[in-house]
């Protein structure tokens, strides 16, 4: 109820704008600086300060800069200034707000937009949570100025103390493993206090400042250093962003720029602070994404999806507001130019308004044609996912989103690992039947596949089934997809969400002071961990730069005798992924695969990449239960 009265009070505040001409105070301008030479020469400055909207005149005499417009919304404490920088050069300009002068920096870009190369299907993304991965030297357990919080590694839902420097100090580990890109869950400020029920925003999905790295992770400079050093070691960096919602402690929640900045129920907007007992202060999302693409969707279902709050502590942003959408678009450009990130992963993509998100993607694609963004599209039907991809024939409106996430692959694997592969539908047939629908995608190479992530049970659950894990990873790394691996998979980390998400977000062993085992080193891993690490590392290093996997044609064979075969071919090179989907010995009838063998090809001694063993493909193979082979031959 406290949140309810608080929200009603803030709505009353923004609906009553004082006309008094108080002294102008400028507390902040977003973005903090900007760049010249962008294709869109206009920049929006969100100026925040008490009674700033009372300013009568905004001007600058900086050469090449023109004030296009000044916009006042509902709150007296915001002023939106739109500048045209078409003819401007780098330097420091003076902005004048009546008699108050402010210095604002215009920067030179480090490179043209088309020179920024994003991640693609030649990469393998390694997803990690900064709070749970590693703690760097000089870490401060308490940062002054932040709302009350504590670091307690014994509590799965509190902060554990990982940071950006901890990641940076282990960059060589990623090269040893063989991944090529790092996807960090959000690193922006999440200045929310720990809750009474023992939860914090360690996960990073409740942003309270879009232009500041969370001080508990480090500084903006630390982020830039991490990105620079990653690039020096051949690693890309993907930034996790959230446009659907912010954190409850974001200043917008307490002082909305306009009454439609957030998605609030109309009765609350109209109440003007009057006490009302009609339920909660927000519309809860249904978490059902199908209404966004459903041609028969009801208005109530669609509204619950796109206007409902994800959780009570994350206010839902209204992307229909053009000033908000411009703010978010600029924010993504600012991080690309300032930090040098190589890609974006957009959280809860379909929950936001599609038109605004398409505008963002179109503008980003025009400015950075070789960049890449992947959107979280959590529906397990390929037709739904494909409709979100750029230029899709399945959708009336173009999303301009290049890459989508393959939740069908994840879902089918989660079922198949516990089943025997039969003659029709179960086991690995589920994967076969999922890939059948690749014709729906405009570009299957711009689909990101994964076997687990921070929002799901780990693939191993609470077990240690290395055979099932190898099958999943072999398929993930050889099919026509952009693969993503969740941190710790290489050392068989397990866990489920049954009690809390924290159990699938455990600390990486050796990343924190006092850890008994250091899985960053060979000596610190158990025999089972080292065995899995070696197996996966060999596969990852082989995949890196492999033209057959990057560009090759894909052929799949209907599972036969419980065995599923997927192949990639490029010129005379062939990769044959073979999975025994049963818990019994199974015979691979080599005669069924003769189309793969060109005349004169010697397949009597073909190597299995992860193990280095050789096999004879001139005769039938007997596969052990759940055995996996990745064979390459020319």
N, C-alpha and C positions, 0 to 999 in steps of 0.2 A: 504493500500500500504506500510505503514511503516513495517508491519510484513513481507510482501513479500520481500522487500529489505534486511531486517534483516536476513531472512532465507537464501537468496542467498549468503549473505556475510559469514554466518557461514559455508555453504557448501564449499565455496571457501577456508575457513580457514582449514577445516579438510582435504581437498584434497592436501594441500601444507604443507608438514611436513619438518620443519627445521632440518638440519643435525648438526647444531651448538651444541657443547657440553657446554651448559650453566650449571650453578650451580643447583644441584638437590634440589627441594623444594617439600616436601610432605605436602599437606594441609589436606588430609583426606584419610582414609581407610574404605571401606565398605566390610563386616560388621564391626561394631565397635569393636566387640570381637566375639569369637566363642566357640563351645562346643566340648569336646572330647567324644567318645563313641557312636557316631552316626553310623548307618549302612553304610552310605556312608561316608567313611573317608576323602574324598577330600573336600577342601574348596577353593572357589575362593575369592581372595582379589582384589577388585577394588581399585587401588592406584591412587589417583588424586593429581596432582601438576604440576607446570609449568615445561615443558620439562622432565617430569619423564620418558618418553619412551626412553630417551637417556642413561639411566642407563645400564651399561654393565653386571653387576653381581648382582644377588639377592641370598643371602645365609642366613643360620641360623645354629647354632650348638646346638639347643635345642634338647634334646634326644627324639627320636621317630618321629621327623618331617622331612619330605623329600620334597624338592622343585621339584614337578613333571614337571612344565613347566612355562615359562614366555612368555606372549603373548602381542605383540604390534599391535595396530590397526591403524586407520588413524590419530587420533589426537595425537600430541606429549605430551599431558597432561594427558594421561591415561596409566597405566601399569596393566596388569592382571596377577596376580601371583597365581598359583594353587599349593596348599600344600596338602600333604598326611599326615594325623594325626593318622594313624592306631595304631601306637605304643605309641602315645603321652599320657602324663598325664597332669592334670590341673596344671597351673602355668603361669608365665609371660615369654615369649620368646623374644629374641632379633632378629629382622630382619635387615639385612644389605643390603642397596642399594648402591653399590660401597662403599663410605666411610661414608655414612649417616646411622645411627643406629636408629631404632624405636622399642619401646616396644609394644608388642601385647599380650593380655590376652587370655588364653585358660581356659575355665571354666568347672567345674563339673556339669553335669546335675542333676536336682533335682529329677528326676524319669526316669525310662525307658519309651520308647515311647509307649509300650502297656499298660501302666498304665494311660495314658491320655484318659479320657472318654469324648467323644463328646456329643452333643445334639442328641436326637432321638424322637420317637413319644410319649414317656412318658412326654416330655417337652411341654411347651407353651412358645413361644418366644414373648417377648414384644419389639417391634421395636421403637426406639426413636432417635431424632436428638439432639446431645449434645448442639448445639447452641440455641435450642428452648425449652429445657426441664426445666432446673433449673440452677441458678447461686449460686455458693458456697460462703462461707465467705472468705473475703480477695481477692475477684476478682479484677483484674486490668483492667480497661477499655481501657488502651493503653499499649501495650507491646513494649518496645524499640527494635529496630533492625528489625522490620517487615515493609513491604512496606505499604504505606498510606492506612489506613482503619479507619472506625468509627463504633461505636455501636449505632444504632438508632432503637429502637423497634417500632417506628411509620412507618418504612419503611419495607415492607414484604420481600424485596430482599437484605437487608443489614444484617450485624451481629447484633445479639440481646444480646449476652453476656452470654449464657449458658456455662457451663464448666463441667469437670469431677468431681470436688468436689461437685458440685450441685447434680449430680446424686448419688454420694456416700452418701451424707447426707440424701437421701430419700430411701435408700435400704429397710427400714422397710415398706415403702409404697407398694413395689412390693410383699412383703410377705403377707401383709394385703389383697392385691388384689388376689393373688394366682397364679401368673405366676411363671415360674421356670428358665427362661433364658432371658438375656438382649442382644438384638442386637442393637449395636450403629452404626449409620452411620459413615463414616470414621473419625478417630480421628487424622490422620497424618497431618503433616504441609501442609497447603495450603497458601503459602506466595505470594498471588496475590493481587495487589492493587484493590481497588474498581473501577469499571468501570464508564465511563462518564454517562451511562444510568441508574445508580443506582443499579448495581448488584455487588455482592461479591461472594466469594467461601465459604460462611458459611456452605454449604452443605457437603463440604469435598471431593468432587470427582475430584479435580485437584491437585494431590499430587506434592509437590515440595521437599520433603525429605522423603524417605522411611524408615528411621530409627529414626525419631523424631516425637513425639506427637506435634501437633500444640500448640505453647506457649500460645495461647489465650484460649485453653482448659486446659492447665496445662503442666506437665512434664511427662517424661517416668515413673518416680517414682510415680507420682499421678495415672497414669494408672495402675501400678502394685498394688498400695494400693487399688484402686477401685476393681480390680479383686480379690485380697486376701480377702477383707471384704465381697464381694459378695459371695465368696465360703463359708466363715464362716456362712453365712445366708442361705446356700443351693441354691444359685443362680449361674447359669452358665453365661459366658460372650462370646458372638460371635462377632468376629472382621470383619468389612466390609473392603474388599480389592479390588483394581482395578489394573489389569495387562494389560488391553487394552490400556490405555492412561495415561498420566501424566498431570501435570499443565504446562502452557506455561512458567512459570518462573523457572521450574526445570533446574538445570545446564546443563542437557543433551541437552536441546533445544538450548542453547547458544554455547555449545562446545560438539558436538556429539562425542562419543568415536570412532564411525565408520560411514561412509557415509550411511550405511544401518541400523543404530540404530533406526531411525524413518521411517515411511512410507511416503516418499516424491515422488512427480512426477519425472520421469526420466529427463525431460527437465530441471528441477531446479537443479538436481545433476550435469548435464552436462554443465550447463550454466557458472559455475565457477564465479558467481557474475555478469555476464553480464546482463544488464537491459533487461527485457523481459516483454511485455505487455499482455501475453497470460493468462488472467484471474487471479484467485487466486493462492496462493502458496500451496494449499493442495487439496486433493480429499475429497469431502464431502460424508460421508456415506449416504446410502439410507434409513437406519434404518430398512431395510427389511432383516429378518434373514432367510427366507426360502431358499435362494440359497445355504446356507451351507449344507443343507440336500437334496436339490432337485437333483434327478438323472439326470435331464435334464438342469441343470443350465448353463447359458452362462458364459464365462470368465469375461465379463464386469460386470455382476450382482454380481458375487462372489467377484470380486475385490472391488467393491464399498462397499460391506458389511464388508469385513475383513481388507481392507487397507484404507478405508475412515476415515477421522477424525470425531469424534463424534460431536464436536463443534470446531470453529476456535481457541478457547483458550485452547484446550486439545490435544496436539500432540499425534498422534497415534503411539504406540510402535510396533516394528517389532519383534514378538515372534519367527520368523524364525532364528534370530540371536542367536546362541547357547550361547554366552557370556551374552547377555541380559537375556535369559531365565534362565540361571544358577543364575544370580543375583536375579531374582524374586523368584525362588524356594527357595533359601537360605533365602531371606527376610521373607518368610512365616514361615520357620522353626525357624528363630531367634525370631520372636514374640511369637511363641508357647513356646519356651524354656525360654525366658526372662520374659514374662508377665504371662504366664500360662493360655492363652485363651482356651476356650473349643470348639471352632468351628470357621469356616470361612464362610462368605457369599461373593461370588465372583461376582462383578458387571459386567454387559455387557458381560456375558460369551461367547456366540457364536460369538461375534465380533472379538475376538482374534483368532489366528491361532490354529486350533484344535489339531495339532500334538504336539505343544509346551505345550498346556494346559493339554493334556493327559499325557505327560511326568511328569508334575508337580503333577498331581493327583496320578499317579502310585507311584511316589517316596514318596509322603506324606502318602499314604496308606501303603506302606511297612514299613515306619518308625513309623507311628501311626495308627495301624490297627483298633483301636476303636475310632478314632477321626472322625469328620464329617465335610464335606464342602457342602454347597448348592450353586448352580449356578443359576444366573438370566437368565432364558430362556424364553424371552417374545414373545411367539407365543401361540395363544389360542386353538390350536388343540392338543389333547392328543397324537396323533401319533408322532408329532414333539418333544414334551417334552420327551416322553418315549425313543426316540432314543438317547437322550443325557445321559441317566442313565447308570451307570456302568454295564457292561456285557450285554447290550441290544442286543437282537437278530435282532433288526431293523436296526442296523448300521453296516457298514462294518468294522469300526474301533472302538475300545473300548475307551470310554472317561475316564473311571475310576472315574467318578464323581458320588458319592454315592447318592446325593440328588438333585432333581430338583424342580423348582417352578411351582405350578399348576395355570397357568394363565387361563386355561379353567374354573376352579372353580370360579375364580374372575370374569371372563367375563360373565359366565352364570348367576351368582348371580346378577350382575349389570343390566342384562336385566329382570330377573325374578321378581325383587322387584317392578317393575312398571307394571306388567302384572297380569291378572287373570290366574290361572292354569286351562287349559282346558283339553280335553280328549286326546290331541295328543302332541303338541309341545311346547306350550307356558307356561310361569310361571315356576313352579318347575319341570315340565317335562324336562327343559333344564339341571337341575342338575342330574336328573335321567339318561338322555342320555349322560351326560359327564362321570359319574361313570361306565357306561356300558363298556367303553374302558379301564378299569383298567387292563384287561388281557394283554395290551400292555406293562405294566411296569414289569420290573424284580422284583421290590419290591415296592408295593404301600405304604408301611409304611415309605419309604424314599422319599416321595413327600411332599413338604411344601405347605400348602394351606393358603390362606389369603383372606380377604374381601376388603382390601384397604391397601395402603402404601404411602410412601412419593412421589411417582411418579404418583399417580392416584388421581382422585377426592375422597374425603372421602365418605364412604358408604352412609352417610346421605345427601350428597350433601349440599345444603343450608337449608335443612329441619330438622325435629326432629321426624321422624317416628320411635318410639321406638319398635313398633310391628315388622316392617321389620328387624330392627337391631337384635332383639332377635332371629328371625328365622335364620338369617345369622350366628349368633354366636353359636346357639345351634347345627346347622349342622356342622359348622367348628370344634367344640370341641368334637363331638361324632363320626365323620367318621374316616376312616382308613388313617389318614394323620398326618403330623407334623403341628400343627396350629401356625400361627403367627398373633398377634394382634398389631395394630398400636396405638401408644401412644395417650391417650385422648379418645379412643373409649369408655372406661368404664364410662366416664362422658359426652358422646354424643357430643364430639367436631365435628364440621362440617366444610365445606368449599369446594370450587371447584378451578380448575386450569384455569378457564376461563380468568382471567386477569394475574395471575402469580402463579407459584408454591408455593410462599410464603403463599398463602391463604389456602393451605392444610398442612402447616408447622407452624401453629400458636404456640405461647408460651403456655406452660401448665400453667393454672391459679394457682397462688401461688408460682410459681417457681422463681419469680424475685422480687427484692425490689420494694415496692410501689404498688404491686398488691392488688386490692380491695378485691378479693375473693381468698381463698386458698383451691383449690380442693384436696389438699393432706389430708385434714381433713374432718371429717363428718360435722362439724359445718360450714365449708366454702363452702359446696356443696349446690346447690339448691335442692328442693324436687325431681325434675325429675332426676337430676344427681345422687342423693343418691339412688333413686329407681333402676336405671340402674346399679350402682356400686354394690349394694347388690345382685341383680339378677345374675350378671356375677361372682361376687366373690364366691357365693355359688357353682356355676357350676364349677369354676376353682378349688376350694379346693376339691370338690368331685372327679374331674378328676385326681387329683394328686395321683399317685400310683395305680390307678384303673386298675386292670388286665383285666377287660372286655373291656375297651377302648384301652388299650395298646396291648393286644394280641388276643382279641376276633374276631370271624368270623363276617363278615359283610353281611347282607342281605338287599336288598332294594325291595320295592314293587312299581310297576308302579302307579303313582298318580291316585287315584280313587275318584270320587266325589270332585275333587279339593284338596284332602288330600295326602300328600307325607309321607311315613313311611320308615325310615331306622333303622335297628336294629343291635346291637352287642351282641354276645353270647359267654360266656366262662363258660364251665361246665354247671351248672344249672342257672347261673346268666344271666339275660337278660336286656338290655337297649333298650328302644323303643323311638326313636325320632319321634314326630308326628307334622307335620306342615300343618295348613290349608292355602293353597295358594290362597284363594279367599277373597274378601271383604264382603262375606255373611256368615251366619251360615252354617255349613256343618256337616253332620252326618258321623261318622266313623263306618262303618259296621264291627263289630268285628268278624263276621264269616269269613271274608277274611283273618284273621290273626291267625287262629286256630293252624297253624303249630308252632307257637311260644310258645304255652302253653303245657307243659308236663302234663301227667296224674298225678293227685293228686296235682297239683300246685294251690295254693290259690291266685287268682288274683282279688279277690273282694275288696282289699284295697291296691292299688299300689300308691307309692309316686312320685310326680313330684319334681325332685331335686331342681330346682331353686326357687320354691315357697314354698315347703314343704306341699302342698295340696295333698289330697288323691283322687284316682279315682277308680271306679269299672269297671274292664275289663270283667266282665261276661255279660255285656250288651252294646249296642251301646252307643257311646259318641257323644254328640252334642258339636261341637267346635265353639267358637266365631270367628268372622272375624280375620284372620291372627293370630290365637292363636297358641302358641308353647307349647308343652309338652315334657319333657324328663323324661320318666317313667322308674323306675328300679324295678325289681322283681326277685325272685328266685323260 
